[in-house]
C-alpha cells in the first residue's frame, strides 16, 4: 500500500512539473511574439554591427596613416617620471593640473620620462595613466634618455666610458655614460623602447643621442668607439638607422622622434658630439630642437635670409644691456633657428653647404629650333623628418638676475615663432612640471 502510494505521488509530481515546463515555454514564446518586431530587429542589428566592428580590424597601412596624421599637430608638455607615477599628494597635484590643462587648453600631448640617467621607470600603474590620457584623446610620448646612463654603466662596464685607470668616467654632473658605438647599448635601448611601445605609448622620443660634451672629455677611454677610424657622426648615423629598423619592424605605426641641441639647427658641424641634421635622414619622423633662447651660451648669430628678406642677426649671451642678450629675443631665436633647419632639411644651400641640383629632362625634341628642351630642376631633400621644437617655459638665474623672465609674453612669442616657421606642433619644457596657462589658447 505504502509502495503504491509512493508511486502515485511521484507520478503526480512528474505530471505537474511537465505541465509547468510546457506552460513556461508557451509564456516565453507568447512574450517574444508580443515584443515589437522593431525592437527585435534593433537588437539583431546592434549585435551584427558589433560583430562586424570586431571582425573589421584596421590594416597596417591604415594605422600608419592615422598615426602620422595625429602626430602632425601635437602641442605638448613635459612630465617627469615622478609626477607621472608617484601616488604622493605633491605628484598627484601636479599630475592633475597637467591633465586639467590638457582638458581645457590647446594642449593635446604629453611627454613622459621613462628612462633617465638614474634608471628605467615603467611601473604597471603607468599603463592605467596612459589609458586615461587616451580616453581624453591625448597623444602620449615616451622620453627615453639614451647614452647618459649611470645605472647601466655601473651594471655593464663593458659598454661604459672609463678613465685610463679603469674607473668610470663621469661628466660635470657626476653622471656616467655608455659608449655610443656599443652594440650592446643599442640593443639595450631598443629593448626599453619596445617595452614602452607595449605600454601603449604613441611615440618614442630619444634624448641624449650624442657623445658627452661636459667634463674632461679628452680623458675618456672608449671600449668600442675608435675616433681614428670612425667619425662620431657616422656612429650616430648607424645608431639612428638601427633604431628605425628595429622599432618600425616591431610596431610599424610607432612614431619616432629625436631631441637635438638648438645649436644643431643653425650649424653644419657636429659640434664635437656627433649630432648633424643631415644624418637624421629618414630615421625619425620628428626632430625636436631644444631652441631654448637661454641655452645659446655662445650667443645667437645667423646670416641674412635673402629669399625671405630677413636681416642678419647677432645676440650675445652676455651684455651690459639686458635688451641685447639672446634670451631677450625669444621670437627671433626660435623663428630663425627653425627656418634654417627647415631649409637645410629641404636641401637648400644653407649653412655653407649645398645639395646638387637634380635636372630632369622631360623631352629632347623641340617644336622648333628656337625653343630649348623642357627641363625641370629641383632640390633633393636631405630628410623627410618634420620639426616639432622644444620651447622654453622656465627661468634661469642668469636671466632673472638681470630682469629677464620667461613669462606669458615670452612663451607666447616662442609658440608664435614655431607656428610662423611652419613647425608641426611644439612642446613646452619645465623641469618643475608647471606651465604658463595664460600663454595657451583655451579650447
Secondary structure, 3 states (H helix, E strand, C coil): CHHHHHHHHHHHHHHHHHHHHHHHHHHHHHHHHHCCHHHHHHHHHHHHHHHHHHHCCCCHHHHHHHHHHHHCCEEEEEECHHHHHCCCHHHHHHHHHHHHHHHHECCCEEEEEEEECCEECCCCHHHHHHHHHHHCCCEEEEEEECCECHHHHHHCHHHECECCCCCECECCCCCEEECCCCHHHHHHHHHHHHHHHHHCCCEEEEECCCCCCCCCHHHCECCCCCCCCCCHHHHHHHHHHHHHHHHHHHCCCCEEEEEEEHHHHHCCCCCCCCCCHHHHCCCCCEEEEECCHHHCCCCEEECCECCCCECCEEECCCCCCCCCCHHHCHHHHHHHHHHHHHHHHCCCCCCCCCCCEEEEECCCCCCCCCCCCCEEEEECCCCCCEECEEEECCCCHHHHCCCCCCCHHHHHHHHHHHHHCCCCEEEEECCCCCCCHHHCCEC
